[in-house]
């Protein structure tokens, strides 16, 4: 009797193990970051983006026509050469891509308004497979109207990602949803390989200059926290960020006096808005002239690729974390790339 019971239990255990293996084989998980995850089964592609969950039938993929509401997401489309899949965009004045601007001019991509007022009727008339956007709570009513008209609204908040390569990894999401998975994987791996090479190169430098960032708005100086994307870029570029001990993943408001003290020995000042000349800063805050970094340091703004209101730092720079890192390395250790120009940043004279 005992032998028979043992045989039955053994059979059930073997069957159970086989069943678990079959389930694991039929469901593949592709983590992008702590905020975003893709998973796939033979019939479905699932996407978790923050608190939002999506299920896409493979019969409805790949997407053939989409609308984008954020210029930062356009960087992924351009990197994968999917511009012909776009039928609508918002705020074209903030778009840097010449290819997309040309398509808008030719009427191949429609202008569907801006964040002040989206042209909902036009979006619905375009019958897109999906609308991609950052989630903004005040537009909840707009999202509901689109969803009631059977338009999938996909929220991708890439701006919340702080690790540079994890932001680049959103390429894999677009690759999966647009049927160019192999190309997206290849692009990402190339960016990752280059980023890690550059990071290793910068780590060989013993001297790590103290770095200040951003500028004052009103009476406060919003310094990026020690766990923000900029803090990681500066660290990986061989710099010493003055907020590195901080653990915030967002900007920290400080007074001028607090920053003045912290930046006493700063040699480099980066991400100073979109200013063209050093003296412009004094018209905003004359106190900058008292800072040693202003007097004797190197100052850089985000104007390397700017055209009107459009800035490629917030478009292709979102995806090409390797090229952004190279800029910061060149700034902090110019001897490593003496002949290479900056991509996204520009020195203030």
C-alpha positions, -999 to 999 in steps of 0.1 A, spaced: 0 0 0 28 24 10 47 16 -22 16 23 -43 9 57 -25 46 66 -29 44 58 -67 13 80 -71 29 109 -52 61 106 -73 40 106 -105 21 137 -94 54 155 -85 69 147 -119 38 158 -137 37 190 -116 73 198 -124 68 192 -161 37 215 -160 58 243 -143 85 240 -169 59 242 -197 44 274 -181 78 290 -177 86 283 -213 53 298 -225 58 330 -206 89 351 -212 96 382 -190 118 411 -203 126 435 -175 133 471 -187 137 488 -153 120 487 -119 92 507 -133 86 489 -166 84 453 -176 75 434 -208 62 398 -208 51 376 -236 31 344 -242 23 327 -275 -9 348 -278 -2 380 -259 23 408 -252 19 423 -217 34 456 -206 36 470 -171 44 507 -170 43 521 -135 8 515 -122 -6 509 -157 -11 474 -171 -16 465 -208 -23 434 -228 -19 433 -266 -31 405 -287 -3 395 -311 -30 395 -338 -31 433 -334 7 437 -335 28 452 -348 14 487 -346 11 504 -381 0 539 -372 4 558 -339 1 592 -323 28 606 -300 21 634 -275 57 639 -261 89 649 -280 110 627 -256 93 596 -269 100 606 -305 137 598 -299 128 561 -297 108 563 -329 136 581 -348 163 557 -335 144 527 -349 135 546 -381 98 542 -375 88 577 -386 65 562 -413 44 546 -385 35 581 -371 2 597 -381 0 625 -355 22 645 -331 16 673 -307 36 706 -304 57 702 -335 76 733 -326 94 712 -299 104 685 -324 140 685 -335 140 656 -360 142 671 -395 127 639 -410 96 642 -388 93 680 -395 94 673 -432 66 647 -429 45 672 -410 51 698 -437 40 673 -463 9 663 -444 20 628 -438 20 634 -400 -8 656 -386 -4 683 -359 -29 673 -332 -25 704 -310 -6 708 -278 -8 703 -240 -30 734 -238 -56 718 -260 -53 686 -279 -75 682 -310 -93 651 -298 -116 649 -329 -86 648 -352 -69 621 -331 -100 600 -333 -103 606 -371 -68 593 -376 -78 559 -361 -44 552 -346 -35 518 -332 -23 536 -301 -15 569 -286 19 571 -267 22 597 -239 36 605 -205 8 603 -179 -5 637 -168 -33 635 -143 -50 667 -155 -56 651 -189 -74 621 -175 -106 632 -192 -88 633 -226 -75 598 -221 -110 585 -212 -125 600 -244 -98 583 -265 -103 550 -248 -141 552 -252 -134 555 -289 -114 522 -289 -80 540 -290 -53 524 -268 -35 551 -247 -1 538 -236 16 557 -208 54 556 -208 70 578 -182 107 575 -193 115 608 -176 111 590 -142 140 567 -150 172 578 -134 196 551 -146 207 563 -181 209 529 -197 174 519 -183 160 549 -201 177 538 -233 163 503 -228 128 516 -237 139 509 -272 130 473 -265 94 483 -258 90 500 -291 109 472 -308 83 446 -294 52 467 -302 63 477 -337 78 443 -348 114 454 -350 126 435 -319 159 424 -334 168 459 -345 158 474 -311 180 448 -293 209 455 -316 206 493 -311 203 490 -273 233 466 -270 254 490 -291 245 519 -269 252 498 -238 285 486 -250 296 521 -259 284 535 -226 303 509 -206 334 514 -226 333 552 -220 325 547 -183 356 524 -180 377 549 -199 367 578 -175 373 556 -144 410 556 -152 413 593 -144 425 600 -109 414 636 -107 376 640 -104 366 677 -107 339 690 -84 307 697 -105 278 721 -100 246 718 -120 214 737 -130 206 773 -121 184 794 -100 146 798 -106 133 827 -86 148 825 -51 157 788 -53 184 767 -69 171 733 -78 200 709 -76 195 674 -90 195 649 -61 223 624 -57 203 596 -72 191 614 -103 202 607 -139 225 637 -140 242 625 -108 249 591 -125 262 608 -156 286 629 -137 298 599 -116 302 577 -147 321 605 -165 347 607 -138 333 638 -120 326 646 -84 291 658 -81 286 681 -51 253 664 -42 266 629 -45 259 621 -8 222 630 -13 198 602 -19 169 620 -37 158 610 -71 145 645 -78 157 681 -76 164 695 -42 155 732 -37 183 752 -20 191 789 -14 218 807 -32 238 809 0 236 771 5 248 764 -31 275 791 -29 290 773 1 288 738 -15 302 750 -48 332 769 -33 357 745 -50 337 736 -81 356 736 -113 327 729 -137 291 740 -140 268 721 -163 232 720 -176 228 758 -173 195 760 -193 196 773 -228 219 803 -224 242 812 -252 267 835 -234 281 836 -199 270 872 -192 234 863 -198 235 846 -164 242 879 -146 210 895 -160 191 866 -142 211 867 -110 240 891 -104 252 870 -75 266 844 -99 295 868 -104 306 861 -68 311 824 -74 346 811 -82 332 786 -107 317 815 -126 349 835 -125 374 808 -132 356 776 -141 341 760 -172 304 766 -178 281 745 -201 245 749 -213 222 725 -231 224 742 -265 246 720 -285 216 708 -307 190 735 -304 167 749 -331 140 774 -320 121 758 -292 134 723 -301 163 707 -283 177 674 -293 191 668 -258 154 660 -249 148 639 -280 176 617 -293 196 625 -261 169 605 -241 179 574 -261 216 579 -268 228 579 -232 263 569 -245 266 601 -265 254 622 -235 280 605 -213 307 612 -239 298 649 -236 302 649 -199 335 630 -201 349 655 -227 339 683 -203 355 668 -172 385 651 -190 390 670 -223 423 652 -229 404 619 -236 386 633 -267 407 664 -277 394 665 -313 358 654 -308 331 681 -307 304 681 -280 270 667 -291 244 681 -268 262 706 -245 279 738 -254 305 759 -235 295 794 -224 320 821 -232 
